[in-house]
Amino acid sequence: MRVIADGRGVALRFDCSESVRVSHVSAFRIQADGSDNGPHLFVSKIDARRNTFLPPADEKTFYER
């Protein structure tokens, strides 16, 4: 499955298998080198209170492992 959502100042694109679950949505301003080193703005009120950047990959409560 390919998902593309483009808008003024927004580009969301990804490929995945036949299904996908999206839960922790955030926005960030892309850096000149293409990285997302800047602060993230999270849609969820809980995520916004707990995080300003993406948590490390081993953060179990965020990545639900």
C-alpha positions in Angstrom: 0.0 0.0 0.0 1.3 3.5 -0.8 0.0 6.4 1.2 0.5 10.0 -0.1 -1.0 13.1 1.6 0.4 16.4 0.3 -0.8 19.9 1.1 0.5 23.4 1.6 3.6 22.9 3.7 2.8 19.2 4.4 4.2 16.1 2.8 3.3 12.6 4.2 4.4 9.7 2.1 5.1 6.0 3.0 4.8 2.5 1.7 3.7 -0.4 3.8 2.4 -3.9 3.7 -1.4 -4.6 3.2 -2.3 -2.8 6.4 -1.0 -0.1 8.7 -1.8 1.3 12.1 -1.0 5.0 12.7 -1.0 6.1 16.4 1.6 8.6 17.3 1.4 11.4 14.8 3.8 14.4 15.0 4.9 17.2 12.7 8.4 18.7 12.3 10.2 21.2 10.1 12.6 19.3 7.9 16.3 20.4 8.1 18.3 21.4 5.0 20.0 17.9 5.1 16.7 16.1 5.1 16.8 15.1 8.7 14.1 15.7 11.4 16.5 16.9 14.1 14.2 19.7 15.2 11.4 19.6 17.7 8.3 17.6 16.9 4.7 18.8 17.5 2.6 15.8 18.6 -1.2 15.6 17.8 -1.9 13.6 21.0 -2.1 15.7 24.2 -0.3 13.0 26.1 2.5 12.7 23.6 2.8 16.5 23.5 3.2 16.6 27.3 5.7 13.8 27.3 7.8 14.5 24.2 9.3 17.3 22.1 11.4 14.9 20.0 10.9 11.3 18.9 11.7 9.0 21.8 14.5 6.4 21.4 13.6 3.2 19.6 13.6 1.2 22.8 10.9 3.4 24.5 8.2 0.6 25.0 5.3 2.9 26.0 5.7 5.0 22.8 6.3 2.2 20.3 4.0 -0.3 22.0 6.3 -3.2 22.2 
